[in-house]
Amino acid sequence: MIGIIVLVVIGLVLLFPVVMTKLTKRKLAQLEQAKATIARHEARLAEEARAKNTIVPAEHGLLLGSELLLDDRPEAEETAVLAAAKAGDWRPAAAYLTVDATADLRWRRQRELAQLAAEDDAWLQAWRAERPQDPTAALLHADALVYLAWNVRTSARANQVTREQFDGFHRILAEAAEAAVAAAALAPADDPNPWVVQIPIAMGLGWPNDRFRQLWAELVDRDPHHWTAHTRALQYWCAKWRGSHELMHGFIDGAIAAAPAGSLLAPIKLEAYFEQFAQDGEKATAWQRPEVGAALDAALADLAAADPDHPRIRYARGWLAYALTKAGRPTEALAQFQALGRYIPQPFTNFKDPRQAFIDLRVNAVQGAVEAAGQQA
């Protein structure tokens, strides 16, 4: 009898893993089936949400999403200049950057070429070797070093950047600072751009506020309303870099008050609120505050007074479209979306998926405008 019992126990022991394996497989299968059911349910809900959150763009003076273009993509002339530089010919770039234009427009033209030089500067080195005293090439060299420094650092949060990356970032920015001083020595006395290039250097190297104010005094003495300089300085003065909400708003308020109508500095105030609300983790209702409403009105007035060919007009319309929608003023926002046509500008180009962010918000604007029109009818 004992032997039989022993055999039964041994059999059970041997069978236990088999039974448990079958049970485990069954449970896993049930779990996978449950996950699939949940996924199908979530997909259906998402599809229903998309169906509710759609419009027929043409019915509202808008283009299809597939027809939209990012505002920061190079135009045809710039594309040709970049292609020539990549092939080693720097002369088209030299002609492109020395066009008779405002300092801010010349700065805007430089951006893509500086980014290219940060990746491959053989063509720029050839330019500088042939024309060592060329102020345009010297400035481009300093700007390329700034882009290179940020490429090394990456756009990650500080706690995700390695010590080696920070060391490289600071070392290259120090080189950029020296290059900027050299560019200023070669540039015409009234050119503000060798000082504009130093703003991100000041941010990255942590210049104290008083030193930055000295830099700013040199810059605005040459061009008091340089548009790019103001957007960059706003970043220096914001809380996430070297300032605070108070310093940031004080800076841009003073700049707007001193600027002529149509300068398009007023819409930069909306970017200041964006920085503030993001830093503080504010809810979307923050955009409905009275002070934001006043900033929106000022930005709309600045836009109305601006030259229709102002190179920063899409920036102004982009921020107005964004902030007016968030502020619950959809009819005015829709007008800005319509005026933008096929272009997706800032702030949307700063998002992970600019096109989808732009489309989603303009749907909100359209639906809000339609509802408002229905209430007035």
KEKE-3310 file (N, C-alpha, C; in steps of 0.2 Angstrom, whole numbers, plus 5000, padded with zeros to 4 digits):
npx = (5004:5010:5019:5011:5005:5016:5020:5009:5010:5023:5019:5010:5018:5026:5017:5012:5020:5016:5003:5002:5009:5000:4989:4995:4997:4984:4979:4988:4984:4970:4973:4980:4969:4960:4968:4968:4954:4952:4961:4955:4943:4948:4953:4941:4935:4944:4943:4930:4931:4939:4931:4921:4929:4932:4933:4927:4939:4939:4926:4928:4937:4950:4965:4968:4975:4986:4991:4998:5012:5028:5033:5046:5054:5066:5066:5065:5076:5085:5087:5094:5106:5110:5112:5123:5133:5134:5140:5152:5154:5155:5152:5139:5132:5139:5135:5121:5120:5124:5115:5106:5098:5088:5096:5090:5083:5094:5100:5090:5092:5104:5102:5100:5111:5121:5117:5120:5134:5138:5137:5145:5158:5167:5166:5164:5176:5184:5180:5183:5197:5200:5195:5199:5196:5183:5168:5155:5158:5165:5155:5146:5154:5155:5141:5139:5147:5139:5127:5133:5138:5125:5121:5129:5126:5113:5094:5089:5083:5092:5095:5097:5107:5124:5139:5150:5145:5140:5153:5158:5149:5150:5164:5164:5155:5163:5173:5164:5161:5173:5175:5164:5168:5178:5172:5164:5174:5178:5166:5155:5153:5140:5133:5122:5122:5134:5132:5120:5122:5128:5119:5113:5125:5127:5116:5119:5132:5129:5129:5130:5116:5119:5130:5124:5116:5125:5129:5117:5115:5124:5119:5106:5110:5114:5103:5088:5076:5078:5071:5074:5083:5076:5067:5076:5082:5071:5071:5083:5079:5069:5062:5067:5079:5090:5083:5067:5049:5045:5056:5057:5044:5045:5056:5051:5039:5045:5051:5041:5034:5043:5044:5040:5023:5018:5030:5030:5034:5025:5017:5027:5025:5015:5022:5029:5020:5017:5029:5028:5017:5019:5030:5025:5016:5002:4985:4975:4965:4972:4975:4964:4964:4963:4974:4981:4971:4973:4986:4984:4975:4984:4993:4986:4983:4996:4999:4990:4995:5007:5018:5012:5021:5030:5044:5041:5028:5021:5025:5018:5005:5004:5006:4995:4984:4986:4985:4973:4964:4965:4962:4948:4943:4938:4933:4941:4953:4951:4951:4965:4970:4965:4972:4985:4986:4994:5004:5013:5017:5028:5019:5018:5028:5036:5032:5031:5024:5021:5011:5000:4997:4994:4983:4973:4971:4966:4954:4947:4946:4938:4926:4922:4920:4910:4900:4899:4894:4881:4875:4874:4865)
npy = (4994:5006:5008:5010:5022:5030:5030:5036:5049:5053:5053:5063:5074:5074:5077:5089:5101:5100:5102:5115:5122:5121:5128:5140:5144:5145:5155:5166:5166:5171:5183:5190:5190:5198:5210:5212:5215:5226:5235:5236:5242:5254:5259:5260:5270:5281:5282:5287:5299:5306:5307:5315:5326:5333:5342:5350:5357:5366:5372:5382:5391:5385:5375:5358:5346:5339:5348:5357:5366:5367:5381:5384:5378:5378:5390:5391:5398:5398:5384:5381:5387:5381:5368:5371:5374:5362:5355:5361:5373:5390:5402:5406:5406:5417:5427:5427:5430:5442:5451:5466:5471:5471:5470:5459:5451:5447:5440:5430:5423:5417:5406:5392:5389:5391:5380:5370:5371:5368:5354:5350:5359:5361:5369:5381:5383:5384:5396:5405:5404:5409:5422:5429:5440:5442:5448:5442:5428:5426:5429:5419:5408:5409:5407:5395:5387:5389:5382:5369:5367:5366:5354:5345:5345:5341:5342:5337:5336:5344:5335:5323:5325:5320:5321:5322:5327:5340:5345:5346:5354:5367:5369:5371:5382:5392:5393:5398:5411:5417:5418:5426:5438:5440:5441:5453:5462:5463:5466:5479:5494:5497:5485:5474:5460:5452:5453:5448:5434:5431:5429:5416:5410:5417:5412:5398:5398:5404:5418:5431:5442:5456:5456:5452:5462:5472:5467:5467:5481:5485:5479:5484:5497:5497:5492:5495:5488:5475:5460:5446:5446:5450:5439:5430:5435:5435:5422:5421:5428:5421:5410:5397:5398:5411:5420:5426:5425:5438:5446:5442:5446:5460:5464:5461:5469:5482:5483:5482:5494:5503:5501:5505:5506:5491:5484:5471:5466:5465:5453:5444:5444:5435:5423:5424:5422:5409:5403:5406:5399:5386:5383:5385:5375:5378:5377:5376:5386:5397:5405:5413:5424:5441:5449:5442:5443:5457:5457:5450:5459:5469:5463:5460:5473:5478:5469:5473:5485:5482:5480:5471:5463:5460:5450:5443:5440:5428:5422:5430:5428:5415:5413:5421:5414:5402:5407:5415:5405:5397:5406:5407:5414:5410:5414:5425:5419:5409:5418:5421:5408:5406:5416:5412:5402:5390:5388:5382:5389:5395:5394:5381:5373:5370:5359:5341:5335:5345:5347:5340:5345:5358:5356:5350:5361:5371:5365:5365:5379:5382:5375:5381:5394:5392:5388:5400:5408:5403:5405:5419:5420)
npz = (5000:5004:4994:4983:4986:4987:4973:4968:4973:4967:4954:4954:4957:4946:4936:4940:4935:4922:4922:4928:4918:4907:4913:4915:4902:4897:4905:4901:4887:4889:4895:4884:4875:4882:4882:4868:4866:4873:4867:4854:4858:4862:4851:4843:4850:4849:4835:4834:4841:4832:4821:4826:4828:4816:4801:4786:4777:4766:4766:4775:4771:4771:4769:4764:4775:4769:4760:4767:4772:4781:4789:4791:4781:4768:4755:4737:4732:4742:4744:4733:4735:4747:4741:4733:4742:4749:4739:4739:4734:4739:4735:4730:4742:4749:4741:4743:4757:4758:4753:4750:4763:4778:4795:4802:4792:4785:4795:4796:4784:4786:4794:4790:4783:4793:4801:4792:4790:4803:4802:4792:4787:4777:4765:4770:4777:4765:4760:4770:4769:4757:4758:4771:4778:4777:4784:4784:4782:4794:4804:4801:4804:4818:4821:4816:4825:4837:4834:4832:4845:4852:4846:4851:4864:4864:4863:4875:4892:4906:4916:4908:4900:4897:4907:4899:4887:4891:4894:4881:4875:4883:4880:4866:4865:4871:4861:4851:4857:4856:4842:4839:4844:4836:4824:4826:4826:4812:4806:4799:4808:4812:4812:4820:4821:4825:4838:4841:4838:4850:4860:4862:4866:4878:4885:4886:4892:4904:4907:4919:4923:4922:4914:4902:4900:4896:4884:4877:4877:4868:4856:4854:4852:4839:4832:4837:4836:4832:4827:4828:4838:4849:4851:4854:4866:4874:4877:4885:4896:4902:4914:4914:4909:4912:4919:4925:4927:4930:4925:4912:4907:4910:4901:4888:4888:4889:4877:4868:4871:4867:4853:4836:4829:4820:4821:4824:4836:4847:4846:4852:4865:4867:4866:4877:4887:4885:4888:4902:4906:4903:4911:4924:4924:4921:4918:4903:4904:4908:4897:4896:4904:4909:4907:4897:4887:4884:4879:4868:4860:4858:4850:4839:4835:4832:4821:4812:4808:4802:4788:4775:4769:4778:4785:4796:4798:4797:4808:4818:4815:4817:4831:4836:4830:4838:4852:4852:4850:4861:4870:4869:4859:4845:4832:4829:4829:4818:4807:4807:4804:4792:4785:4785:4776:4767:4776:4790:4804:4818:4834:4831:4824:4834:4840:4843:4832:4821:4810:4814:4826:4822:4813:4822:4831:4823:4819:4832:4832:4821:4824:4836:4830:4822:4831:4838:4828:4826:4838:4837:4827)
capx = (5000:5014:5022:5006:5004:5022:5019:5004:5013:5028:5015:5007:5023:5028:5011:5011:5022:5013:4996:5003:5010:4993:4985:4998:4996:4977:4979:4991:4979:4965:4976:4981:4962:4958:4971:4966:4948:4953:4964:4949:4938:4951:4954:4935:4934:4948:4940:4924:4933:4942:4925:4918:4934:4934:4929:4929:4943:4937:4920:4930:4943:4956:4967:4968:4981:4991:4993:5001:5020:5031:5036:5054:5057:5070:5063:5069:5083:5089:5088:5099:5112:5112:5115:5129:5137:5136:5145:5159:5154:5153:5151:5132:5131:5141:5130:5114:5120:5126:5110:5105:5092:5088:5100:5086:5082:5101:5101:5086:5095:5110:5101:5101:5118:5125:5116:5124:5141:5139:5138:5151:5161:5173:5165:5165:5183:5187:5178:5187:5204:5201:5193:5200:5194:5176:5164:5150:5160:5167:5149:5143:5158:5153:5135:5139:5149:5134:5123:5137:5138:5119:5120:5133:5122:5106:5089:5087:5083:5098:5097:5098:5113:5130:5145:5155:5141:5141:5159:5159:5144:5153:5170:5162:5152:5168:5175:5160:5162:5179:5173:5159:5172:5182:5167:5162:5180:5178:5159:5153:5152:5133:5130:5121:5122:5139:5130:5114:5125:5131:5114:5113:5131:5126:5112:5123:5137:5126:5131:5125:5111:5123:5134:5120:5113:5130:5128:5110:5116:5128:5115:5101:5113:5115:5097:5084:5070:5080:5066:5077:5087:5071:5065:5082:5083:5066:5073:5088:5076:5064:5064:5070:5086:5094:5079:5061:5043:5045:5062:5055:5039:5048:5060:5047:5035:5048:5053:5035:5032:5048:5044:5034:5018:5020:5036:5028:5037:5020:5016:5032:5022:5011:5027:5031:5015:5017:5034:5026:5012:5022:5035:5021:5011:4996:4979:4973:4961:4976:4975:4958:4965:4962:4981:4982:4967:4976:4991:4981:4973:4990:4997:4982:4984:5003:4998:4986:4999:5013:5019:5010:5027:5035:5046:5039:5021:5018:5026:5013:4998:5004:5005:4988:4980:4986:4983:4966:4960:4966:4958:4941:4941:4939:4931:4947:4958:4950:4954:4972:4972:4964:4977:4991:4986:4997:5010:5012:5023:5028:5022:5017:5034:5040:5029:5033:5020:5018:5006:4994:4995:4991:4976:4969:4969:4961:4947:4944:4944:4932:4920:4920:4918:4903:4895:4898:4889:4875:4872:4872:4860)
capy = (5000:5012:5009:5013:5029:5034:5030:5041:5055:5054:5054:5070:5078:5074:5080:5096:5106:5100:5105:5122:5125:5122:5133:5147:5146:5147:5162:5171:5167:5175:5190:5193:5191:5204:5216:5214:5218:5233:5239:5237:5247:5261:5261:5263:5277:5286:5284:5291:5305:5309:5308:5321:5332:5334:5348:5350:5363:5371:5375:5387:5394:5382:5370:5351:5345:5336:5353:5362:5366:5370:5388:5384:5374:5383:5392:5388:5401:5395:5377:5380:5390:5375:5363:5373:5374:5355:5353:5364:5380:5394:5409:5407:5408:5423:5432:5426:5433:5450:5455:5473:5470:5473:5465:5454:5447:5444:5434:5424:5419:5413:5400:5385:5389:5389:5373:5365:5372:5364:5347:5350:5366:5361:5374:5388:5384:5386:5403:5409:5403:5414:5429:5429:5446:5443:5448:5438:5422:5426:5428:5412:5403:5409:5405:5387:5384:5389:5376:5363:5366:5363:5347:5341:5345:5339:5346:5334:5340:5344:5329:5318:5326:5318:5326:5323:5332:5346:5348:5348:5360:5373:5371:5374:5389:5396:5395:5403:5417:5420:5419:5431:5444:5441:5443:5460:5466:5463:5469:5486:5497:5497:5478:5471:5453:5449:5453:5443:5428:5430:5428:5409:5409:5419:5407:5392:5398:5406:5424:5435:5447:5462:5455:5451:5469:5476:5464:5470:5488:5486:5477:5489:5504:5497:5490:5494:5483:5468:5455:5439:5448:5450:5433:5426:5438:5433:5415:5422:5431:5417:5407:5391:5400:5415:5425:5424:5428:5446:5449:5441:5451:5467:5465:5462:5475:5488:5483:5484:5501:5508:5500:5508:5501:5487:5481:5464:5464:5464:5445:5440:5444:5429:5418:5425:5419:5402:5401:5406:5394:5379:5383:5384:5369:5380:5374:5379:5392:5403:5409:5417:5429:5448:5452:5439:5447:5464:5456:5448:5465:5473:5460:5461:5480:5478:5465:5477:5491:5480:5479:5464:5459:5459:5444:5439:5441:5422:5421:5434:5425:5408:5414:5424:5408:5398:5410:5416:5398:5395:5411:5406:5419:5406:5418:5429:5414:5407:5423:5420:5402:5407:5421:5408:5399:5384:5388:5380:5393:5394:5389:5374:5370:5368:5353:5335:5334:5351:5347:5337:5351:5364:5354:5349:5367:5374:5362:5369:5386:5382:5372:5387:5400:5390:5388:5407:5411:5400:5409:5426:5420)
capz = (5000:5004:4988:4979:4988:4984:4966:4966:4975:4962:4948:4955:4957:4939:4932:4942:4930:4915:4923:4929:4911:4903:4916:4913:4895:4897:4908:4896:4882:4891:4896:4878:4872:4885:4879:4861:4866:4876:4861:4849:4861:4862:4844:4841:4854:4845:4828:4835:4843:4826:4817:4829:4828:4809:4797:4778:4777:4760:4768:4780:4768:4773:4764:4767:4779:4765:4756:4771:4772:4787:4788:4792:4776:4764:4749:4731:4731:4748:4743:4728:4739:4751:4737:4730:4748:4750:4733:4740:4731:4744:4732:4730:4749:4750:4738:4746:4763:4758:4750:4754:4767:4786:4798:4804:4786:4784:4800:4795:4778:4788:4799:4787:4781:4799:4803:4787:4792:4809:4801:4787:4786:4772:4760:4774:4778:4759:4759:4775:4767:4751:4760:4778:4782:4775:4790:4783:4783:4801:4807:4799:4807:4825:4822:4815:4832:4842:4832:4834:4853:4854:4843:4855:4870:4862:4866:4881:4898:4908:4919:4904:4897:4901:4909:4893:4882:4894:4893:4874:4874:4885:4876:4859:4866:4872:4855:4848:4860:4853:4835:4839:4845:4830:4818:4827:4824:4805:4804:4799:4815:4814:4811:4826:4821:4829:4845:4841:4839:4857:4865:4864:4870:4885:4889:4887:4897:4910:4909:4923:4920:4921:4908:4897:4899:4892:4877:4874:4875:4861:4851:4852:4850:4832:4829:4843:4836:4829:4829:4831:4844:4854:4853:4858:4872:4878:4880:4890:4902:4904:4920:4912:4907:4916:4922:4929:4924:4930:4921:4905:4905:4910:4895:4882:4889:4888:4870:4864:4872:4863:4846:4832:4827:4814:4822:4826:4843:4852:4847:4856:4872:4868:4867:4884:4891:4883:4892:4909:4908:4903:4917:4930:4923:4921:4914:4897:4905:4909:4891:4896:4909:4906:4904:4890:4882:4882:4875:4861:4857:4856:4845:4833:4832:4829:4815:4807:4806:4799:4781:4773:4767:4784:4785:4802:4798:4798:4816:4822:4814:4820:4838:4837:4829:4844:4858:4851:4850:4868:4874:4868:4853:4839:4826:4827:4827:4812:4802:4807:4801:4785:4782:4785:4769:4767:4780:4797:4808:4826:4839:4829:4822:4840:4843:4840:4826:4819:4806:4818:4831:4818:4811:4828:4834:4819:4820:4837:4830:4816:4828:4840:4826:4819:4837:4840:4823:4827:4844:4836:4822)
cpx = (5004:5017:5017:5005:5010:5022:5014:5007:5018:5024:5012:5012:5026:5023:5010:5013:5018:5006:4997:5005:5004:4989:4988:4997:4989:4976:4982:4987:4973:4967:4977:4974:4959:4961:4969:4959:4948:4956:4959:4945:4941:4952:4947:4933:4938:4945:4934:4926:4936:4936:4922:4922:4937:4930:4931:4932:4940:4931:4922:4936:4949:4958:4967:4975:4987:4994:4997:5009:5022:5034:5043:5057:5060:5065:5067:5076:5088:5091:5094:5106:5115:5115:5122:5135:5139:5140:5151:5159:5151:5151:5143:5129:5133:5137:5123:5114:5122:5121:5108:5098:5093:5093:5096:5085:5089:5102:5096:5089:5100:5108:5102:5108:5123:5123:5120:5131:5143:5140:5144:5153:5166:5172:5166:5173:5187:5186:5182:5195:5205:5199:5194:5197:5186:5172:5158:5152:5162:5161:5146:5147:5156:5146:5135:5142:5144:5129:5127:5137:5131:5118:5124:5129:5116:5101:5086:5087:5090:5100:5098:5104:5119:5135:5149:5151:5141:5147:5161:5155:5148:5160:5169:5159:5157:5172:5171:5160:5168:5178:5169:5163:5176:5178:5165:5168:5180:5171:5159:5151:5144:5129:5128:5122:5128:5137:5124:5117:5127:5125:5113:5119:5130:5121:5115:5128:5135:5129:5127:5121:5115:5127:5130:5117:5118:5130:5122:5111:5119:5124:5110:5103:5113:5108:5092:5078:5072:5075:5069:5080:5082:5068:5070:5083:5077:5068:5078:5084:5071:5066:5068:5077:5089:5090:5073:5055:5044:5050:5060:5049:5041:5052:5055:5042:5038:5050:5047:5033:5037:5047:5039:5029:5020:5026:5036:5032:5031:5018:5021:5029:5018:5016:5029:5026:5015:5023:5032:5021:5015:5027:5031:5016:5004:4991:4978:4969:4965:4976:4969:4958:4965:4969:4983:4978:4970:4982:4989:4978:4979:4993:4992:4982:4991:5003:4995:4990:5005:5012:5016:5015:5032:5037:5044:5032:5018:5019:5020:5007:4998:5003:4998:4983:4980:4983:4975:4961:4960:4962:4951:4939:4942:4937:4937:4952:4957:4952:4961:4974:4970:4969:4983:4991:4989:5003:5008:5018:5024:5021:5022:5023:5038:5037:5031:5030:5017:5012:4999:4992:4992:4984:4971:4967:4965:4954:4944:4942:4938:4926:4918:4917:4911:4898:4894:4893:4882:4871:4870:4866:4853)
cpy = (5006:5013:5012:5020:5033:5035:5036:5048:5057:5056:5061:5075:5079:5078:5087:5101:5106:5103:5113:5125:5126:5128:5140:5149:5148:5154:5167:5172:5172:5182:5193:5194:5197:5210:5218:5217:5225:5238:5240:5242:5254:5263:5264:5269:5282:5287:5288:5298:5309:5311:5314:5327:5333:5339:5347:5357:5368:5375:5381:5391:5392:5377:5363:5350:5343:5342:5358:5361:5369:5376:5388:5380:5379:5384:5390:5391:5398:5388:5376:5382:5384:5370:5364:5372:5366:5352:5356:5371:5385:5401:5410:5409:5415:5429:5432:5430:5440:5454:5461:5472:5472:5468:5459:5449:5444:5438:5428:5420:5415:5407:5393:5384:5387:5382:5368:5365:5368:5356:5346:5357:5366:5367:5381:5389:5387:5394:5407:5409:5408:5421:5429:5435:5447:5443:5443:5431:5421:5425:5421:5407:5403:5406:5397:5384:5384:5383:5369:5362:5363:5356:5343:5340:5341:5343:5342:5338:5339:5338:5323:5319:5324:5323:5327:5328:5339:5350:5350:5354:5367:5375:5374:5381:5394:5398:5399:5410:5421:5422:5425:5438:5446:5444:5451:5464:5468:5467:5476:5488:5496:5490:5475:5463:5449:5449:5449:5436:5426:5428:5421:5407:5411:5415:5401:5392:5402:5413:5427:5440:5453:5462:5455:5458:5473:5473:5467:5477:5489:5484:5482:5496:5504:5495:5489:5489:5477:5463:5449:5441:5448:5443:5429:5429:5436:5426:5416:5424:5427:5413:5400:5392:5404:5420:5423:5427:5435:5449:5448:5446:5458:5468:5466:5468:5481:5488:5485:5491:5505:5507:5503:5503:5497:5483:5473:5461:5462:5456:5441:5439:5437:5423:5418:5421:5411:5399:5400:5400:5387:5378:5381:5378:5372:5377:5378:5386:5398:5408:5414:5423:5436:5450:5448:5442:5453:5463:5454:5454:5469:5470:5460:5468:5481:5474:5470:5483:5489:5479:5472:5460:5458:5452:5439:5439:5434:5420:5424:5430:5418:5409:5417:5418:5404:5401:5412:5410:5396:5400:5411:5412:5415:5410:5422:5424:5411:5411:5422:5413:5403:5411:5417:5404:5392:5383:5386:5384:5391:5396:5382:5370:5368:5361:5347:5333:5340:5351:5345:5342:5356:5362:5353:5356:5371:5371:5365:5376:5386:5380:5378:5393:5398:5390:5395:5410:5409:5403:5416:5426:5421)
cpz = (5000:4998:4983:4980:4986:4977:4964:4967:4969:4956:4948:4954:4950:4935:4934:4937:4924:4916:4924:4922:4907:4906:4915:4906:4894:4899:4903:4890:4883:4892:4889:4874:4875:4883:4872:4861:4869:4870:4856:4851:4861:4855:4841:4844:4850:4838:4829:4837:4837:4822:4820:4828:4821:4806:4790:4777:4772:4762:4773:4777:4770:4768:4768:4770:4774:4761:4761:4771:4779:4785:4788:4786:4771:4757:4743:4731:4736:4747:4738:4731:4743:4747:4735:4736:4749:4745:4734:4737:4736:4741:4732:4737:4751:4747:4741:4753:4763:4754:4754:4757:4774:4789:4800:4798:4785:4789:4799:4789:4781:4791:4796:4785:4787:4801:4798:4789:4799:4808:4796:4785:4781:4767:4764:4775:4771:4758:4764:4772:4762:4753:4768:4782:4780:4782:4790:4785:4791:4805:4807:4803:4815:4826:4821:4822:4837:4840:4834:4841:4855:4851:4848:4862:4869:4865:4872:4887:4901:4912:4915:4899:4901:4902:4903:4888:4885:4893:4886:4873:4877:4882:4869:4860:4867:4866:4851:4850:4857:4846:4834:4840:4839:4824:4820:4825:4816:4802:4803:4806:4817:4813:4818:4826:4824:4836:4846:4842:4846:4862:4867:4868:4877:4889:4891:4892:4904:4912:4914:4920:4918:4915:4902:4895:4895:4885:4874:4873:4869:4855:4849:4851:4842:4829:4835:4843:4832:4831:4832:4837:4850:4856:4856:4865:4877:4881:4886:4897:4905:4910:4919:4911:4913:4920:4926:4925:4924:4926:4914:4903:4905:4904:4889:4882:4887:4880:4866:4865:4868:4855:4842:4830:4820:4815:4822:4832:4848:4852:4851:4863:4873:4869:4875:4889:4890:4888:4900:4911:4908:4909:4923:4929:4923:4916:4908:4898:4907:4903:4891:4901:4905:4903:4898:4885:4880:4878:4868:4857:4854:4850:4839:4830:4829:4822:4810:4804:4803:4792:4780:4771:4772:4785:4791:4803:4800:4806:4820:4821:4817:4828:4840:4836:4835:4850:4858:4852:4858:4872:4873:4863:4847:4833:4824:4825:4820:4806:4802:4803:4793:4781:4781:4778:4770:4772:4787:4801:4815:4828:4836:4827:4828:4843:4840:4833:4824:4815:4810:4823:4828:4816:4817:4831:4830:4818:4826:4836:4826:4820:4833:4836:4824:4825:4838:4835:4824:4833:4842:4831:4825)
residu = (MET:ILE:GLY:ILE:ILE:VAL:LEU:VAL:VAL:ILE:GLY:LEU:VAL:LEU:LEU:PHE:PRO:VAL:VAL:MET:THR:LYS:LEU:THR:LYS:ARG:LYS:LEU:ALA:GLN:LEU:GLU:GLN:ALA:LYS:ALA:THR:ILE:ALA:ARG:HIS:GLU:ALA:ARG:LEU:ALA:GLU:GLU:ALA:ARG:ALA:LYS:ASN:THR:ILE:VAL:PRO:ALA:GLU:HIS:GLY:LEU:LEU:LEU:GLY:SER:GLU:LEU:LEU:LEU:ASP:ASP:ARG:PRO:GLU:ALA:GLU:GLU:THR:ALA:VAL:LEU:ALA:ALA:ALA:LYS:ALA:GLY:ASP:TRP:ARG:PRO:ALA:ALA:ALA:TYR:LEU:THR:VAL:ASP:ALA:THR:ALA:ASP:LEU:ARG:TRP:ARG:ARG:GLN:ARG:GLU:LEU:ALA:GLN:LEU:ALA:ALA:GLU:ASP:ASP:ALA:TRP:LEU:GLN:ALA:TRP:ARG:ALA:GLU:ARG:PRO:GLN:ASP:PRO:THR:ALA:ALA:LEU:LEU:HIS:ALA:ASP:ALA:LEU:VAL:TYR:LEU:ALA:TRP:ASN:VAL:ARG:THR:SER:ALA:ARG:ALA:ASN:GLN:VAL:THR:ARG:GLU:GLN:PHE:ASP:GLY:PHE:HIS:ARG:ILE:LEU:ALA:GLU:ALA:ALA:GLU:ALA:ALA:VAL:ALA:ALA:ALA:ALA:LEU:ALA:PRO:ALA:ASP:ASP:PRO:ASN:PRO:TRP:VAL:VAL:GLN:ILE:PRO:ILE:ALA:MET:GLY:LEU:GLY:TRP:PRO:ASN:ASP:ARG:PHE:ARG:GLN:LEU:TRP:ALA:GLU:LEU:VAL:ASP:ARG:ASP:PRO:HIS:HIS:TRP:THR:ALA:HIS:THR:ARG:ALA:LEU:GLN:TYR:TRP:CYS:ALA:LYS:TRP:ARG:GLY:SER:HIS:GLU:LEU:MET:HIS:GLY:PHE:ILE:ASP:GLY:ALA:ILE:ALA:ALA:ALA:PRO:ALA:GLY:SER:LEU:LEU:ALA:PRO:ILE:LYS:LEU:GLU:ALA:TYR:PHE:GLU:GLN:PHE:ALA:GLN:ASP:GLY:GLU:LYS:ALA:THR:ALA:TRP:GLN:ARG:PRO:GLU:VAL:GLY:ALA:ALA:LEU:ASP:ALA:ALA:LEU:ALA:ASP:LEU:ALA:ALA:ALA:ASP:PRO:ASP:HIS:PRO:ARG:ILE:ARG:TYR:ALA:ARG:GLY:TRP:LEU:ALA:TYR:ALA:LEU:THR:LYS:ALA:GLY:ARG:PRO:THR:GLU:ALA:LEU:ALA:GLN:PHE:GLN:ALA:LEU:GLY:ARG:TYR:ILE:PRO:GLN:PRO:PHE:THR:ASN:PHE:LYS:ASP:PRO:ARG:GLN:ALA:PHE:ILE:ASP:LEU:ARG:VAL:ASN:ALA:VAL:GLN:GLY:ALA:VAL:GLU:ALA:ALA:GLY:GLN:GLN:ALA)
# end
